[in-house]
């Protein structure tokens, strides 16, 4: 897709292909994009691949894939500002891939807020449940995320002012909560963190195997 204003895609069924929906306009913002109540089945590289939006609503979609590509992302979003809402989506990956990868939210001259809530995510292989990179004023709450392989349930990198509250974050052999670069301000509270056989968390270059060590070392 190219330049779009007030675009709504709803109640549709997307099967196979590289991406279910691909919206990109080379740096020019697309305004008021709504993607709601759609079904995405067995895309190879992404269910939704969206860049450069100003006002984006991704709500109540179902994304399922049997892809074997480790680079697959259920929702792949970059450079969205002003207002972003990602809510009520269900993502289930049986073999490989990440659930939601959100890069550069509000990281622009038109900052706003991004709200990621009430999503159900199950990933596989090395895939992340939820990745938030280089975001500002991002609120992640009431999500249920399970990384069934070795990936992290949630991973933060860079950005500022990230709020992570009231989530269930679990990984099989990976970390429940991870970061590989410093995010200056993070508020994390009332989350359930669990790793079946891996270390619980990694923060500011320190590994925390247990919940007690995590609380003491991070104050989260």
C-alpha positions, 0 to 999 in steps of 0.5 A, spaced: 500 500 500 501 507 499 499 513 502 492 512 505 488 516 509 482 514 513 483 507 511 479 501 514 480 494 513 475 489 517 472 482 517 476 480 512 480 473 511 487 473 508 490 466 507 497 464 505 502 469 502 508 473 504 504 478 508 497 478 510 497 486 510 503 490 507 502 498 508 509 502 507 510 509 504 517 511 505 517 515 510 510 519 509 505 518 514 499 514 513 493 517 517 487 514 521 488 506 519 484 501 522 485 494 522 479 490 525 476 483 526 480 480 520 483 473 520 490 471 518 492 464 516 499 461 514 503 467 512 510 466 511 513 472 514 508 477 517 501 477 518 501 485 518 507 489 516 505 496 517 510 502 517 509 510 518 502 511 521 499 517 524 493 514 528 493 506 528 488 501 530 489 494 530 484 491 534 480 484 535 484 480 529 486 473 529 493 471 526 495 463 526 501 461 522 505 454 521 511 458 518 518 455 519 521 462 518 524 464 525 523 472 522 516 471 522 512 476 526 504 476 527 504 484 528 510 488 525 510 495 526 515 501 525 514 508 526 507 509 528 506 516 532 500 520 535 496 515 537 497 507 536 492 502 539 493 494 539 488 490 543 484 484 543 488 480 538 490 473 538 496 470 535 498 463 535 504 460 532 506 453 532 513 452 529 517 459 529 516 466 529 515 472 534 508 475 536 508 482 536 514 487 534 513 494 535 519 499 533 519 506 533 513 508 537 512 515 538 520 516 536 518 522 532 517 529 532 510 528 533 510 524 539 503 521 542 501 515 546 501 507 544 497 502 548 498 495 547 493 491 551 488 485 552 492 481 547 493 473 547 500 471 544 503 464 543 510 464 540 514 458 538 522 457 536 526 463 538 521 468 537 519 473 542 512 474 545 512 482 545 518 486 543 518 494 544 524 497 541 525 505 541 519 506 543 516 512 547 510 513 552 508 506 550 503 502 555 503 495 555 497 492 560 493 486 561 496 482 555 497 474 556 504 472 553 507 465 552 513 464 548 513 456 548 520 456 545 527 459 547 524 466 546 523 472 551 516 473 553 517 481 553 523 484 550 525 492 551 530 495 547 532 503 548 526 508 547 524 511 554 517 511 558 515 504 557 509 502 562 508 494 563 503 493 568 498 487 569 501 482 564 502 475 564 509 473 561 511 466 561 517 463 557 519 455 556 526 455 556 527 463 555 526 469 559 520 472 561 522 479 561 529 481 557 532 487 555 539 488 551 540 496 551 538 501 556 531 504 557 531 510 561 525 510 564 520 503 565 515 502 570 513 495 571 508 492 576 503 487 577 506 482 572 506 475 573 513 472 570 514 465 569 520 461 566 519 454 566 526 452 565 530 458 563 532 464 567 527 469 569 530 476 567 535 480 564 536 487 565 541 492 564 546 487 563 545 483 569 542 476 569 536 474 574 535 467 575 530 467 580 524 472 582 527 474 588 533 476 585 529 480 580 525 484 585 531 485 589 536 487 583 530 491 579 526 494 584 520 492 579 
